[in-house]
Amino acid sequence: MPRNIKEIRLSKKSYNNNGIRPVKIEFNTLCNWTLLDIEDLKQIIRLWIKGEEEKYPQTKNCKGRWMLFDEIKKVFDEK
């Protein structure tokens, strides 16, 4: 993890009207940008899936993690 990132985690509450807790990146210092490596991105994806499935669990026949998979697949399929 870059030294300017203190923590990557799910926020304690939702900041939008859909009730899903977003992934929060907390920085150690005031900064305008950062570089993320594959491990950082995987941590963000894991937490995104956790937050999404809290609100829309697969056990209730919701799409959950597969919504993210479909969106990532669209990016990979772009020409």
C-alpha positions as CSV (number, residue, x, y, z in Angstrom):
1,M,0.0,0.0,0.0
2,P,1.3,3.5,-0.8
3,R,2.7,5.3,2.3
4,N,0.2,8.1,1.9
5,I,-2.7,5.7,2.4
6,K,-3.5,5.1,6.1
7,E,-6.4,2.7,5.6
8,I,-8.8,1.3,3.0
9,R,-12.1,0.1,4.6
10,L,-15.9,0.2,4.3
11,S,-17.3,3.5,5.7
12,K,-19.4,3.3,8.8
13,K,-22.5,4.6,7.1
14,S,-23.8,5.2,3.6
15,Y,-23.3,8.7,2.1
16,N,-25.8,8.3,-0.6
17,N,-29.5,7.4,-0.8
18,N,-29.1,3.8,-1.9
19,G,-28.0,2.5,1.6
20,I,-24.8,0.9,0.4
21,R,-21.7,1.6,2.5
22,P,-18.9,2.9,0.1
23,V,-15.3,2.0,0.3
24,K,-13.3,4.7,2.1
25,I,-9.7,5.5,1.5
26,E,-8.2,7.5,4.4
27,F,-4.9,9.3,3.7
28,N,-2.0,9.9,6.1
29,T,-1.3,13.3,4.7
30,L,-3.1,16.0,2.7
31,C,-2.7,14.8,-0.9
32,N,-4.4,15.3,-4.2
33,W,-3.6,11.9,-5.8
34,T,-2.1,8.5,-5.2
35,L,-1.0,5.4,-7.1
36,L,-2.7,2.1,-6.4
37,D,-1.2,-1.3,-7.1
38,I,-3.0,-4.5,-7.8
39,E,-3.2,-5.4,-4.1
40,D,-4.8,-2.1,-3.3
41,L,-7.3,-2.5,-6.1
42,K,-8.1,-6.1,-4.9
43,Q,-8.8,-4.8,-1.4
44,I,-11.1,-2.1,-2.8
45,I,-13.0,-4.7,-4.8
46,R,-13.3,-7.1,-1.8
47,L,-14.7,-4.3,0.3
48,W,-17.0,-3.1,-2.5
49,I,-18.4,-6.6,-2.8
50,K,-18.9,-6.8,1.0
51,G,-20.8,-3.5,1.1
52,E,-22.9,-4.3,-2.0
53,E,-23.9,-7.7,-0.6
54,E,-24.8,-6.3,2.8
55,K,-27.5,-4.3,1.0
56,Y,-28.3,-6.7,-1.9
57,P,-27.4,-10.3,-0.7
58,Q,-27.3,-13.2,-3.1
59,T,-29.3,-15.2,-0.5
60,K,-32.3,-12.9,-1.3
61,N,-31.7,-13.5,-5.1
62,C,-30.0,-10.2,-5.6
63,K,-27.1,-9.8,-8.0
64,G,-24.6,-8.7,-5.4
65,R,-21.0,-9.3,-6.5
66,W,-22.1,-10.3,-10.0
67,M,-23.1,-6.7,-10.8
68,L,-19.5,-5.7,-10.3
69,F,-18.3,-8.7,-12.4
70,D,-20.6,-7.7,-15.2
71,E,-19.3,-4.1,-15.2
72,I,-15.7,-5.2,-15.1
73,K,-16.3,-7.6,-18.0
74,K,-17.7,-4.7,-20.0
75,V,-14.4,-2.8,-19.5
76,F,-12.4,-5.9,-20.6
77,D,-14.6,-6.3,-23.7
78,E,-14.2,-2.7,-24.8
79,K,-12.2,-2.2,-28.0
